Amino acid sequence: MTKDMTNGSPVRSILAFCVPLLIGNMFQQLYNLADSILVGRILGVNAFAAVGSTGALNFLIMGFALGICSGFTIPIAQSFGAGDEDEVRRRTGQLIWLGLLFSALITLIAAVWTGDILRITQTPEEIYDEAYRYIRIVFLGASATILYNLGSGVLRAMGDSRTPLFFLMGAVSVNVVLDVVFMKLIGMGVEGAAYATVLSQALSGLACLVYIRRRVPMLRLNRDDVRPDPRRMRIIASIGVPMGLQFSITAVGSIMVQSAVNGLGTAAVAAVSAGSKVHMLVSAPLESCGVAMATYCGQNLGAKKLQRIRSGVNAVVVMTFLYSAAAFVFNFYLGNAVAAFFIDSAETSILADVHRYLSINGAAYPMLSVIFIFRNSLQGMGFSSQAMGAGLAELVARAIVAFGLVGRFGFAAVCFANPVAWLFADALLLALYHVELRRLDKAWTAEAHAHDRRESLVSVRLRSI
């Protein structure tokens, strides 16, 4: 079911779109927790640390895949907001070729450089083999991830965030079942968790394609729509590739920090892995609001409703700040209770580090909410290259912490890596948002005045006849 987000109450439009995203995100994070619990309980703490140690590397490669998929669908949201159904179909048709191209690229990277990157990040020797086997399979299955995210992204671009939720829930359910079958019943080890992830996403992606073909008439493509069009592909890639690179640049900073953490030993890796799992769960509503703003701003840019963009952004900032306060309380008092599901309660020193990590990160959630809202808003309006600068700011901040502070202050410095990175990114994003809005305002005002002058001249000529 498509939804026009260019009319009605901005808050209601955003919330109606955001709630299914939030449910899906929470469901995904709960799955991630369940996956980690299964790995930790079935295969042990070393296997859990091995999978956890690949988190930053996974974000580097698969984050790029997710970023390009999100960016590729923004021009579709803009065309939908402008009411141009023909252009929606033509742009959707070009996603087929772009998806194939980047699937092949990511698979090539996985085949050649996975082991080297794990070595560079100082993955502890006792968990290296399991980490390599796990992440290599995930990367080789990148086409399944791209298939699902392109299909669901197109639906979201047209205002339908509910249908992708159903496919996600199905994928997560299949994933958990396959985890148990592959790891516990068949005894495949960490490879079982990787295969479960790839297969479940492939099934979900295929289901998404079938739904689009049968239930979304606007997206029934003909031969002309899918004929390669370099011009349209350049337009789509000009937004999608910077978004993917922004994710990867951020991930490079995370890899730097992960490398520093790996140098502190397996216990520190386990603590950060556990803390990150809880953090991802608790921060999911902030991320969902950000994703909603990309579609909201994309559609309203297409409809040329700048004030509506401003109103929506301001309202979401207030909502996310209120949630951030509640999230900090949860992290401080209940974060360790969640972490204890996959870290044995006897590991008291690891759990103490988890509590410190969650408390410090939770206190900085207002800064994280600013990143999600303003970065996605800029990207939704087509300013992906500018927003990529926020990723560079985060990279600089994490490099300072990883190379300058972790060696001196140990795990305490690791806990501040995210807040420092968020602060650097916020300073840039807020400035960019206001600058780009002023530019759009001036450009559209000048365009409106030029149109009025043309209409006046036509009227004068008609009266003189």
Salt bridges, closest charged atoms under 4 A:
ASP86 OD1 - ARG89 NH2 2.41
GLU87 OE1 - ARG90 NH1 3.66
GLU87 OE2 - ARG91 NE 3.08
GLU87 OE2 - ARG232 NE 2.91
GLU125 OE1 - ARG119 NH1 2.95
GLU191 OE2 - ARG133 NE 2.63
ASP224 OD1 - ARG227 NH1 2.75
ASP229 OD2 - ARG232 NH1 2.53
ASP353 OD1 - ARG356 NH2 2.96
GLU394 OE2 - ARG375 NH1 3.77
GLU394 OE1 - ARG398 NH1 3.06
GLU436 OE2 - ARG439 NH1 3.48
ASP441 OD2 - ARG310 NH2 3.85
GLU447 OE2 - LYS304 NZ 2.59
ASP452 OD1 - HIS451 ND1 3.93
GLU455 OE2 - HIS451 NE2 3.65
